[in-house]
Amino acid sequence: MIKREKVKDLLVTTTFGKEVIVMGWVKTFRNNQFIALNDGSCMANLQVVVDFEQTPDEILKKITTGAALKITGKLVESLGKGQTVEVKASSVEILGESDAEKFPLQPKKHSLEFLREIAHLRFRTNTFNAVFKIRHHLAFAVHQFFHERGFVYLHTPIITASDAEGAGEMFRVTTLDFDKTPRTETGEVNFKEDFFGRSANLTVSGQLEGELGAMALGEIYTFGPTFRAENSNTTRHLAEFWMIEPEVAFADIEDNMNLAEDLLKYVIKHALENCKDELEFLKNRLLEEEKNKPQAERSELNLLEKLHFCLDNNFERLTYTEAIEILKRSKPNQKKQFNYIIDEWGADLQSEHERYLVEKHFKKPVILTNYPADIKSFYMRQNDEEVNGQKTVAAMDILFPGIGEIVGGSQREERLDKLTQRMQDMGIPQDELYWYLDTRRFGSAPHAGFGLGFERLVLFVTGMTNIRDVIPFPRFPKNAEF
């Protein structure tokens, strides 16, 4: 079995007449003679020609969509349309049968909603072959980007006792028996009897631990799973997703913006160079889908044009205050077409506002900075100047077409007195985060970092419209299948 040839290699060969062994799954079987075989190595299928007169009927009956085959035969030039090579089979071995009556992926178009219900089989479709190949390349490019720049890949904990976001929407980790939960004298759950001796959760971010690494190693990044127990059934949210979080010592907000823009352009360029067939397929799929939409709802740019659009333009940089003024004067706001009307400074921007700035106003990716402190996390560095008598922080969000926010980050507050005061104001217990505050007590220095939601990046690059379609096994409210 090790000696098998891969379909992607056979399709580009110019050496004909040799005997080959190829293995894969049947996509279609036409006229009892032509097998379209795919082994997952590329988007395209290999045509295998079977001599049905010399092949036993019991074998022919088992060549059904989804069946796994081992083909031995001669590689020859193809005279048919759509392929340059084919294999004339001398033997066909059934490695795994697939009942044609029960196999749910028949050779026809299936809705993405249906495929989500059979996520364990959707890898076998062309769409998900393309999506998950691109996901692989994007992940590889992320590691390559940071490695080339001397960053250290730090594995931060998945089980943690801290809530980096201060959101409180976390999954609890426990070994306590729910039917016999130990209680304290005041009736509270006695976590001292739990596995870790205290309340523990699945991480919402590796940032705080990442900062510890950066304050010794200089430049680190994390890339791992994170969890949010938000009861959110949207096309942009998951309960389990992957985050890329660099932290850099001796860096300010400007350095942070430059790093994030460089990373996004690097990985998009990598995908364009290494996933040409997959992106072309997804581009055409998207164009086909949009034919059913009214002209006003169709994308101005196709998928490839959208990706080049991000590479070819410097990201527009402006402050939150400038963005608020633009949004207040915008037609959708004045005509009350926004679901959330912008009428004053301090409003928390929604996806509709972010997309308006990117897609309608600037027509390029946007980086917003200097947000109101009241709508941002405790660890963000406070700016010296105030706006409208209110404090702002050195935060930054990167907004992309079709997505809205794709990156969120900030310069971190390195001043111990400012940080502890902010924690006190927000009711965050300092004793539980003593280890985090120690980085400000011992050799504190300016530093910055950001979080990039990996699935949102994959969503953007593939042109898919639902985040559940860019992670192999999506986790969301009331669903933990497979």
LUMDREN-464711 format. One line per field, with one value per residue (C-alpha): x, y, z; residue number from 0; residue in one letter. Coordinates in pm, whole numbers. Example, Ala and Ser with C-alpha at 12.3 -4.5 7.8 and 13.67 -1.06 7.14 Angstrom:
px	1230;1367
py	-450;-106
pz	780;714
pos	0;1
code	a;s
***
This chain:
px	0;294;387;69;86;-102;-362;-208;125;-30;-231;85;302;433;564;307;290;406;208;77;-114;-361;-606;-897;-1271;-1523;-1681;-1882;-1900;-2038;-2149;-2007;-1670;-1544;-1450;-1378;-1135;-1017;-767;-785;-443;-597;-926;-926;-1028;-837;-1028;-994;-1117;-1251;-1290;-1636;-1636;-1330;-1438;-1662;-2017;-1981;-1692;-1874;-2177;-1954;-1801;-2041;-2006;-1801;-1646;-1268;-1073;-725;-658;-368;-326;-139;-108;-197;-278;-647;-846;-1147;-1231;-1132;-829;-487;-417;-612;-549;-656;-731;-596;-735;-987;-987;-1267;-1102;-1423;-1780;-2030;-2399;-2538;-2881;-2752;-2448;-2575;-2329;-2462;-2309;-2533;-2526;-2594;-2679;-2425;-2695;-2733;-2357;-2324;-2552;-2309;-1989;-1805;-1854;-1845;-1465;-1541;-1705;-1510;-1612;-1473;-1171;-1089;-1177;-970;-670;-673;-712;-400;-198;-308;-205;131;184;107;380;619;558;643;931;1097;1076;1229;913;886;578;441;184;-44;-284;-624;-739;-710;-843;-836;-1078;-862;-1155;-1342;-1652;-1739;-1872;-1661;-1696;-1627;-1388;-1465;-1452;-1713;-2017;-2314;-2548;-2334;-2175;-1977;-2090;-1934;-2106;-2257;-2399;-2151;-1981;-1669;-1410;-1136;-1256;-1235;-945;-751;-860;-1025;-1269;-1121;-1239;-1153;-945;-1099;-754;-385;-300;-224;8;153;250;454;651;702;843;1131;1159;1088;852;613;291;24;-192;-443;-806;-1011;-1363;-1654;-1979;-2182;-2535;-2485;-2629;-2480;-2278;-1973;-1955;-1838;-1809;-1471;-1234;-864;-680;-346;-208;136;281;583;803;932;648;378;42;208;433;127;-66;233;277;-92;-110;209;76;-256;-92;167;-83;-322;-32;71;-280;-293;40;-22;-398;-470;-696;-889;-940;-1046;-1302;-1439;-1446;-1660;-1881;-1946;-2022;-2269;-2440;-2469;-2653;-2966;-2927;-3054;-2783;-2765;-2676;-2397;-2033;-1857;-1540;-1504;-1308;-967;-1018;-1113;-792;-576;-767;-630;-277;-267;-398;-240;-492;-667;-581;-809;-922;-1247;-1346;-1296;-1494;-1785;-1805;-1808;-2079;-2294;-2294;-2347;-2668;-2760;-2735;-2922;-3195;-3203;-3116;-2860;-3002;-2792;-2805;-2485;-2581;-2301;-1935;-1883;-2108;-1981;-1945;-2141;-2058;-2285;-2085;-1751;-1854;-1988;-1647;-1464;-1700;-1876;-1672;-1301;-1333;-1023;-933;-947;-759;-943;-751;-798;-1131;-1321;-1179;-1530;-1591;-1250;-1065;-873;-525;-524;-292;-462;-388;-279;-528;-904;-1184;-1505;-1374;-1352;-1052;-938;-709;-444;-661;-679;-924;-870;-1184;-1216;-1476;-1751;-1624;-1605;-1356;-1089;-816;-844;-545;-378;-69;-78;-84;271;229;145;-48;-264;-332;-427;-655;-829;-873;-1018;-1261;-1376;-1402;-1126;-961;-592;-496;-601;-386;-79;133;20;90;439;542;470;653;974;1121;806;837;608;458;173;-19;-335;-571;-661;-955;-827;-1172;-1259;-939;-1030;-1383;-1244;-991;-1232;-1531;-1754;-2039;-2086;-1807;-1935;-1815;-1446;-1376;-1391;-1632;-1815;-1921;-2214;-2516;-2699;-2447;-2140;-2172;-1883
py	0;231;211;376;684;997;1138;1487;1343;1130;1421;1618;1332;1312;957;727;351;264;46;227;148;414;412;640;686;669;1003;873;557;609;358;68;185;526;577;928;850;1094;1027;1367;1479;1743;1885;1702;1341;1076;892;515;311;-33;-315;-417;-727;-861;-744;-973;-846;-872;-620;-383;-376;-264;31;280;643;654;308;282;111;-13;16;-142;-40;143;521;650;976;1049;1116;1238;1596;1742;1528;1465;1129;827;479;170;-73;-425;-505;-347;-435;-318;-194;-66;-97;190;105;325;325;458;674;1033;1204;1121;1301;1608;1949;1943;2242;2355;2314;1947;1894;2041;1761;1504;1690;1357;1300;1652;1635;1420;1706;1940;2243;2111;1957;2312;2481;2251;2250;2632;2615;2396;2637;2937;2765;2671;3029;3167;2953;3035;3411;3416;3170;3385;3682;3505;3462;3177;2955;2936;2677;2852;2649;2531;2485;2808;2984;3330;3510;3720;3904;3970;3845;3561;3346;3037;2660;2515;2221;1993;1634;1694;1467;1683;1467;1503;1845;1934;2260;2508;2618;2909;2677;2755;2483;2371;2374;2279;1923;1953;1820;2149;2259;2567;2674;2612;2687;2635;2929;3224;3355;3279;3648;3696;3395;3508;3840;3652;3485;3807;3984;3736;3596;3924;3800;3509;3388;3140;2947;2720;2647;2889;2862;3100;2990;3252;3145;3291;3127;3351;3290;3452;3281;2944;2799;2646;2822;2884;3204;3346;3576;3738;3941;4164;4337;4691;4757;5023;5047;5151;4843;4633;4766;4708;4349;4265;4414;4233;3901;3928;4019;3742;3461;3584;3600;3247;3117;3290;3131;2781;2721;2833;2543;2557;2933;2918;2650;2852;3170;3000;2841;3183;3340;3061;3115;3489;3447;3383;3709;4054;4264;4498;4209;4068;4126;4401;4189;3817;3610;3647;4019;4061;3890;4099;4406;4345;4288;4590;4850;4991;4952;5280;5394;5624;5680;5562;5930;5990;5675;5788;6120;5937;5699;5978;6159;5844;5795;5463;5633;5950;5744;5511;5208;5083;4844;5031;5408;5600;5917;5975;5914;5603;5368;5013;4959;4671;4460;4673;4985;4815;4681;5022;5180;4909;4833;5163;5452;5365;5061;4908;4732;4965;4984;5168;5294;5476;5339;5459;5289;5200;4952;4783;4537;4623;4544;4803;5102;5426;5720;6046;6262;6238;6278;6449;6433;6053;5822;5632;5331;5236;4965;4865;4662;4558;4548;4342;4339;4085;4005;4316;4279;4019;4137;4295;4411;4684;4820;4666;4875;4840;5087;4902;5185;5248;4876;4806;5110;4993;4643;4793;5006;4700;4469;4232;4059;4147;3863;3603;3775;3835;3648;3883;4191;4060;4139;4505;4481;4330;4488;4624;4750;4874;4580;4508;4223;4119;3831;3704;3467;3195;3085;3440;3451;3121;3254;3559;3374;3099;3328;3101;3280;3069;3017;2664;2571;2655;2439;2059;1991;2307;2352;2585;2603;2270;2100;1893;1619;1406
pz	0;62;-308;-427;-650;-552;-789;-782;-906;-1178;-1317;-1397;-1520;-1875;-1842;-1999;-2039;-1687;-1449;-1142;-826;-717;-427;-354;-324;-604;-691;-986;-1200;-1551;-1812;-1610;-1745;-1622;-1257;-1124;-841;-574;-295;-127;-253;-484;-604;-936;-994;-1188;-1457;-1438;-1734;-1648;-1901;-1787;-2008;-1823;-1476;-1266;-1210;-832;-851;-1088;-856;-567;-757;-603;-493;-173;-210;-153;-433;-513;-886;-1067;-1429;-1703;-1712;-2060;-2233;-2225;-2539;-2342;-2258;-1922;-1847;-1998;-1832;-1726;-1594;-1786;-1504;-1516;-1171;-937;-567;-336;-15;142;20;26;15;-263;-98;235;150;198;-40;-381;-683;-670;-504;-130;88;347;615;522;516;868;988;846;929;963;587;445;399;95;-93;-321;-116;210;43;-65;266;485;250;271;650;663;451;656;980;829;710;1057;1213;930;966;1335;1304;1039;1276;1576;1783;2034;2005;2360;2463;2711;2931;2814;3175;3372;3679;3520;3290;3059;2905;3226;3045;3281;2994;3055;3058;3402;3440;3733;3856;4126;4134;4035;4243;4558;4516;4832;4991;5230;5551;5358;5092;4813;4608;4793;4516;4764;4714;4335;4127;4121;4467;4321;4051;3702;3349;2984;2864;2681;2583;2624;2640;3009;3017;2684;2840;3103;2825;2630;2935;2936;2583;2405;2133;2168;2007;2102;1858;2020;2106;2315;2449;2505;2669;2482;2394;2047;1737;1469;1154;1323;1664;1791;2141;2054;1816;1758;1841;1730;2000;1970;2258;2203;2463;2403;2155;2136;1960;1633;1636;1712;1411;1182;1302;1258;909;807;939;757;427;465;519;247;1;103;32;-308;-404;-267;-296;-652;-747;-420;-435;-801;-714;-419;-627;-893;-627;-474;-812;-884;-548;-601;-931;-724;-530;-633;-797;-497;-265;-479;-389;-579;-589;-651;-399;-564;-623;-256;-141;-373;-254;98;-29;-259;-13;299;580;662;1015;1213;1570;1721;1756;1382;1304;1524;1336;999;1119;1269;933;725;528;696;1035;936;768;1072;860;1113;1370;1626;1569;1646;1828;2076;2150;2360;2163;2122;1747;1596;1292;1071;1162;1108;768;661;730;534;249;184;320;282;55;214;541;841;1171;1448;1753;2083;2203;2512;2820;2941;2659;2668;2892;3208;3071;2790;2832;2927;2700;2857;2671;2721;2466;2573;2928;2910;2920;2613;2580;2325;2172;1806;1598;1237;1025;706;426;481;830;1044;1329;1252;1493;1838;2037;2236;2397;2742;3059;3197;3486;3806;3971;3663;3617;3977;3986;3670;3814;4130;3928;3733;4035;3920;4221;4230;4463;4203;3939;4157;3901;3625;3836;3915;3555;3642;3975;3842;3529;3370;3013;2736;2546;2308;2149;1971;1907;1561;1545;1313;1193;1094;891;721;665;488;271;162;106;313;489;803;1056;1123;775;830;1137;1101;1387;1500;1862;1928;2162;2185;1955;2036;1773;1652
pos	0;1;2;3;4;5;6;7;8;9;10;11;12;13;14;15;16;17;18;19;20;21;22;23;24;25;26;27;28;29;30;31;32;33;34;35;36;37;38;39;40;41;42;43;44;45;46;47;48;49;50;51;52;53;54;55;56;57;58;59;60;61;62;63;64;65;66;67;68;69;70;71;72;73;74;75;76;77;78;79;80;81;82;83;84;85;86;87;88;89;90;91;92;93;94;95;96;97;98;99;100;101;102;103;104;105;106;107;108;109;110;111;112;113;114;115;116;117;118;119;120;121;122;123;124;125;126;127;128;129;130;131;132;133;134;135;136;137;138;139;140;141;142;143;144;145;146;147;148;149;150;151;152;153;154;155;156;157;158;159;160;161;162;163;164;165;166;167;168;169;170;171;172;173;174;175;176;177;178;179;180;181;182;183;184;185;186;187;188;189;190;191;192;193;194;195;196;197;198;199;200;201;202;203;204;205;206;207;208;209;210;211;212;213;214;215;216;217;218;219;220;221;222;223;224;225;226;227;228;229;230;231;232;233;234;235;236;237;238;239;240;241;242;243;244;245;246;247;248;249;250;251;252;253;254;255;256;257;258;259;260;261;262;263;264;265;266;267;268;269;270;271;272;273;274;275;276;277;278;279;280;281;282;283;284;285;286;287;288;289;290;291;292;293;294;295;296;297;298;299;300;301;302;303;304;305;306;307;308;309;310;311;312;313;314;315;316;317;318;319;320;321;322;323;324;325;326;327;328;329;330;331;332;333;334;335;336;337;338;339;340;341;342;343;344;345;346;347;348;349;350;351;352;353;354;355;356;357;358;359;360;361;362;363;364;365;366;367;368;369;370;371;372;373;374;375;376;377;378;379;380;381;382;383;384;385;386;387;388;389;390;391;392;393;394;395;396;397;398;399;400;401;402;403;404;405;406;407;408;409;410;411;412;413;414;415;416;417;418;419;420;421;422;423;424;425;426;427;428;429;430;431;432;433;434;435;436;437;438;439;440;441;442;443;444;445;446;447;448;449;450;451;452;453;454;455;456;457;458;459;460;461;462;463;464;465;466;467;468;469;470;471;472;473;474;475;476;477;478;479;480;481
code	m;i;k;r;e;k;v;k;d;l;l;v;t;t;t;f;g;k;e;v;i;v;m;g;w;v;k;t;f;r;n;n;q;f;i;a;l;n;d;g;s;c;m;a;n;l;q;v;v;v;d;f;e;q;t;p;d;e;i;l;k;k;i;t;t;g;a;a;l;k;i;t;g;k;l;v;e;s;l;g;k;g;q;t;v;e;v;k;a;s;s;v;e;i;l;g;e;s;d;a;e;k;f;p;l;q;p;k;k;h;s;l;e;f;l;r;e;i;a;h;l;r;f;r;t;n;t;f;n;a;v;f;k;i;r;h;h;l;a;f;a;v;h;q;f;f;h;e;r;g;f;v;y;l;h;t;p;i;i;t;a;s;d;a;e;g;a;g;e;m;f;r;v;t;t;l;d;f;d;k;t;p;r;t;e;t;g;e;v;n;f;k;e;d;f;f;g;r;s;a;n;l;t;v;s;g;q;l;e;g;e;l;g;a;m;a;l;g;e;i;y;t;f;g;p;t;f;r;a;e;n;s;n;t;t;r;h;l;a;e;f;w;m;i;e;p;e;v;a;f;a;d;i;e;d;n;m;n;l;a;e;d;l;l;k;y;v;i;k;h;a;l;e;n;c;k;d;e;l;e;f;l;k;n;r;l;l;e;e;e;k;n;k;p;q;a;e;r;s;e;l;n;l;l;e;k;l;h;f;c;l;d;n;n;f;e;r;l;t;y;t;e;a;i;e;i;l;k;r;s;k;p;n;q;k;k;q;f;n;y;i;i;d;e;w;g;a;d;l;q;s;e;h;e;r;y;l;v;e;k;h;f;k;k;p;v;i;l;t;n;y;p;a;d;i;k;s;f;y;m;r;q;n;d;e;e;v;n;g;q;k;t;v;a;a;m;d;i;l;f;p;g;i;g;e;i;v;g;g;s;q;r;e;e;r;l;d;k;l;t;q;r;m;q;d;m;g;i;p;q;d;e;l;y;w;y;l;d;t;r;r;f;g;s;a;p;h;a;g;f;g;l;g;f;e;r;l;v;l;f;v;t;g;m;t;n;i;r;d;v;i;p;f;p;r;f;p;k;n;a;e;f
***
